[in-house]
Amino acid sequence: MQELQIFKNEEFREIRTSTIDNEPWFVGKDVAKALGYTNERDALSKHVEEEDKGVAKCNTPGGKQDMSELIKINYSAEKPTVSARDLYEGLEIRTRFADWFPRMAAYGFEENADYVLVTQKRETNNPKNPLTEFSDYQISIDMAKQTCMIQRTEKGRMYRQYFIDLEKAWNTPELVMARGLKAAQQMIADQSKIIERMKPKAIFADAVATSHTAILIGDLAKLLKQNGVETGQKRLFSWMRENGYLIRRKGTDWNMPTQKSMEMGLFEVKESTVNNPDGSVRINKTTKVTGKGQQYFINKFLGGTAGETK
């Protein structure tokens, strides 16, 4: 049993390959499509010698399939899908695709359930506009199967049987278990990435939690900026006033903690005396962020609940 591999190239994009008897073989349909043929099977019949063609069974996510498969199956979604344009070409429909597909969709199929619109690009012969966009649809195997039946042609019957065999392979206990295992592995990988991403923030927050030293608001702004929060001393002061942590009213109490923030234990006020030249004494008040306050604001900003500071 051969394993298919993907050969990627900027000019030819993706072509599936396999090694048979130590020699590389290519999926003919992919090669013909890369060379610009619209009818791949006809191109292979006319331009490839019989001695250069063959059929081999290969392992795919849908089970064991021939390398001469009728149509490329997309396994990137939760369930396998096919290109509506590939099916249209394979069934040799003579009606314009833009007219044919809406008629097929009108047989009770729902967008985003049975089919999804996708936009693709292809090369042109116009140097001023080397690429052009065109619409395609990824359709479910069930929709593809029913669409084939609607055609009532030999091609339709052949493609429909291909999709029936694919569904049987897709639903075998071995493949169901394999998909479940793959999904579980992906969940574990995603969780590991989140944990790794959060580690620096968790270590930082834990270190602050054990701190008993109050710091200036300007120093807190520096710590936040070092950990990815776009702020500075003036912006942080402004944000704290606007959100009710510091007094907004201009006067002797301006930038002092509000009653609410003091009750929460977020700040402390340090008083210092200054002797004036005239012999009088002036008392200065400085707002500092406590260890508890540091942890509170760090969690608020790094947790994404603070919004942007202005």
C-alpha positions in Angstrom: 0.0 0.0 0.0 1.5 3.3 -1.1 1.4 6.6 0.8 0.6 9.8 -1.2 2.8 12.8 -0.6 2.4 16.3 -1.8 4.9 17.9 -4.2 4.7 21.7 -4.0 6.0 24.1 -6.6 5.2 27.8 -7.3 4.6 27.1 -11.0 2.6 23.8 -10.7 1.3 24.4 -7.1 0.4 21.0 -5.5 0.8 17.6 -7.2 0.3 14.3 -5.3 3.1 11.8 -5.7 4.0 8.3 -4.6 7.0 6.0 -4.9 6.4 2.6 -6.6 9.3 0.2 -7.0 11.7 3.0 -6.0 10.4 5.2 -8.8 8.4 8.4 -8.4 4.9 8.5 -9.9 2.6 11.4 -10.1 -1.2 11.6 -9.9 -2.2 12.1 -13.6 -5.2 14.3 -12.8 -3.1 16.7 -10.8 -0.4 17.0 -13.5 -3.0 17.6 -16.3 -4.7 20.3 -14.2 -1.4 22.0 -13.4 -0.6 22.1 -17.2 -3.9 23.9 -17.8 -6.1 21.1 -19.2 -9.8 21.4 -18.4 -10.6 17.8 -19.2 -7.9 15.9 -17.4 -8.9 12.4 -18.3 -9.0 13.2 -22.0 -5.6 14.8 -21.7 -4.1 11.8 -20.1 -5.7 9.5 -22.7 -4.3 11.6 -25.6 -0.9 12.6 -24.4 0.4 9.8 -22.1 1.6 6.5 -23.4 0.1 3.3 -21.9 3.5 2.1 -20.6 3.8 5.4 -18.6 0.4 5.0 -16.9 -0.7 2.7 -14.1 -3.1 2.3 -11.2 -2.0 1.9 -7.6 -3.9 1.7 -4.3 -2.9 4.4 -1.8 -3.7 5.2 1.8 -5.7 8.5 2.1 -7.8 9.9 5.0 -10.8 8.5 3.2 -9.4 5.0 3.0 -7.7 3.0 0.3 -8.2 4.7 -3.1 -6.8 4.4 -6.6 -4.2 7.0 -7.7 -6.4 7.3 -10.8 -9.2 8.7 -8.5 -12.0 10.4 -10.3 -11.9 13.6 -8.3 -9.7 15.2 -5.7 -11.1 15.0 -2.2 -10.6 17.8 0.3 -10.0 16.4 3.8 -9.1 19.7 5.5 -12.7 20.3 6.8 -14.5 18.3 9.5 -16.0 16.1 6.7 -14.6 15.5 3.2 -15.7 17.8 0.4 -15.1 18.2 -3.3 -14.8 21.2 -5.6 -18.0 21.9 -7.5 -16.0 22.9 -10.5 -14.0 19.7 -10.5 -17.3 17.7 -10.3 -18.8 19.9 -13.1 -15.8 19.2 -15.3 -15.8 15.5 -14.5 -19.4 15.1 -15.3 -18.8 16.9 -18.6 -21.6 19.4 -18.1 -22.1 21.5 -21.2 -24.1 24.3 -19.5 -22.1 27.2 -18.1 -21.0 26.6 -14.5 -22.5 29.9 -13.4 -25.9 28.7 -14.6 -25.5 25.0 -13.7 -24.5 25.3 -10.0 -27.4 27.5 -8.8 -29.8 25.0 -10.4 -28.2 22.2 -8.5 -28.2 24.2 -5.2 -31.9 24.8 -5.7 -32.6 21.1 -5.1 -32.9 21.8 -1.4 -29.2 22.3 -0.5 -28.3 25.0 2.0 -25.3 27.3 1.8 -22.7 26.9 4.6 -24.3 23.5 5.4 -24.1 21.6 2.1 -21.8 23.9 0.2 -19.4 26.8 0.9 -18.4 29.6 -1.5 -14.7 29.9 -2.0 -12.8 32.4 -4.2 -9.7 31.2 -6.1 -7.2 32.7 -8.4 -5.9 31.4 -11.8 -3.3 32.7 -14.3 -4.3 34.5 -17.4 -2.5 35.4 -20.7 -2.9 39.1 -20.0 0.4 40.7 -18.7 -1.5 43.6 -17.3 -3.8 41.3 -15.3 -1.8 38.0 -14.8 -4.3 36.7 -12.2 -8.0 36.6 -12.2 -10.4 35.6 -9.5 -13.2 33.0 -10.0 -15.8 31.5 -7.7 -16.0 27.9 -6.7 -17.8 25.9 -4.1 -16.6 23.2 -1.7 -19.6 20.8 -1.5 -20.3 17.9 0.8 -20.0 14.3 -0.4 -23.7 13.9 0.1 -24.5 16.9 -2.1 -22.0 15.6 -4.7 -23.6 12.2 -4.6 -27.1 13.6 -5.1 -25.9 16.0 -7.8 -24.5 13.1 -9.7 -27.9 11.2 -9.5 -29.7 14.3 -10.9 -27.6 14.2 -14.1 -28.9 10.8 -15.1 -25.8 10.0 -17.2 -23.2 7.3 -17.2 -20.7 9.7 -15.8 -23.1 10.6 -13.1 -23.6 7.0 -12.1 -19.9 6.4 -12.1 -19.1 9.4 -9.9 -22.0 8.6 -7.6 -20.7 5.1 -7.0 -17.3 6.6 -6.3 -18.8 8.8 -3.6 -20.8 5.9 -2.1 -17.5 3.9 -1.8 -15.8 6.9 -0.2 -18.6 7.3 2.4 -18.3 3.7 3.3 -14.5 4.0 3.8 -14.9 7.2 5.8 -17.3 5.7 8.2 -15.4 2.5 9.0 -14.6 2.1 12.8 -10.9 2.4 12.1 -11.2 5.8 10.4 -13.7 7.1 12.9 -11.3 6.2 15.7 -8.4 7.7 13.8 -10.3 11.0 13.3 -11.2 11.1 17.0 -7.6 10.5 18.0 -6.4 13.3 15.6 -8.9 15.7 17.0 -7.8 14.9 20.6 -4.2 15.4 19.6 -5.1 18.8 18.0 -6.9 19.9 21.2 -3.9 19.0 23.3 -1.6 20.8 21.0 -3.8 23.9 21.1 -4.0 23.9 24.9 -0.2 23.5 25.1 0.2 26.6 22.9 -2.1 28.6 25.2 -0.3 27.4 28.3 3.1 28.4 26.8 1.8 31.8 25.8 0.3 32.5 29.2 3.4 31.3 31.2 5.3 34.7 31.2 2.1 36.5 32.3 1.4 33.9 35.0 5.0 34.1 36.3 4.9 37.9 36.3 1.5 38.0 38.1 2.7 35.5 40.7 5.9 37.5 41.3 3.8 40.6 41.9 1.4 38.8 44.2 4.3 38.0 46.6 5.6 41.6 46.5 5.1 43.7 49.6 6.6 46.8 48.1 4.3 49.6 46.8 5.4 51.2 43.6 4.7 54.5 41.8 2.0 54.5 39.1 4.7 55.5 36.6 6.7 52.3 37.5 3.5 50.2 37.1 3.1 51.7 33.6 6.7 50.6 32.8 6.0 47.1 34.0 2.8 46.9 31.9 4.6 48.1 28.8 7.4 45.6 29.2 4.6 42.9 29.1 3.0 44.1 25.9 0.5 46.7 27.1 0.7 49.9 25.1 0.6 52.6 27.8 2.7 55.2 29.6 2.6 57.1 32.8 0.3 59.9 31.6 -2.0 57.5 29.8 -2.2 55.2 32.8 -3.0 58.1 35.1 -5.7 59.3 32.7 -7.2 55.8 32.4 -7.3 55.4 36.2 -9.1 58.8 36.6 -11.6 57.9 33.9 -12.4 54.5 35.4 -12.9 55.8 38.9 -9.6 54.6 40.6 -8.2 58.1 41.0 -10.0 61.4 41.8 -10.7 63.4 38.7 -11.6 66.7 40.4 -8.9 69.3 40.1 -7.6 70.5 43.4 -5.5 69.2 46.3 -7.0 65.7 46.0 -6.4 65.4 42.2 -4.8 62.0 41.4 -5.4 60.7 44.9 -7.1 57.3 45.3 -10.9 57.3 45.3 -12.7 55.8 48.3 -13.6 52.7 46.3 -10.0 51.9 45.3 -8.8 52.5 48.9 -11.4 50.1 50.2 -10.2 47.5 47.6 -6.6 47.9 48.9 -5.2 49.0 45.5 -3.3 52.0 46.7 -1.6 53.6 49.6 -0.8 57.3 50.1 2.7 58.1 51.4 3.1 61.5 53.1 6.4 63.3 53.3 7.2 66.7 54.9 9.2 69.4 53.1 10.6 72.4 55.0 10.1 75.6 53.0 12.7 78.5 53.0 10.3 80.7 55.0 10.3 78.1 57.9 6.9 76.7 57.1 6.3 73.0 56.5 4.6 71.5 53.4 3.1 68.0 53.3 3.4 66.2 50.0 1.2 63.2 49.2 2.2 60.5 46.8 -0.1 57.8 45.5 1.5 54.3 45.3 0.2 51.0 44.0 0.2 48.2 46.6 1.2 44.6 45.8 -2.5 43.7 45.7 -3.1 46.7 43.4 -0.3 45.6 41.1 -1.7 42.2 40.7 -5.2 43.6 40.2 -4.2 46.0 37.4 -1.9 43.4 35.8 -4.7 40.8 35.6 -7.0 43.5 34.3 -4.7 44.6 31.5 -3.1 41.3 30.6 -6.5 39.5 30.8 -7.9 41.9 28.2 -10.7 43.4 30.3 -9.2 46.9 30.7 -9.5 48.1 27.1 -7.0 50.5 25.6 -5.5 53.2 27.6 -5.8 56.6 26.1 
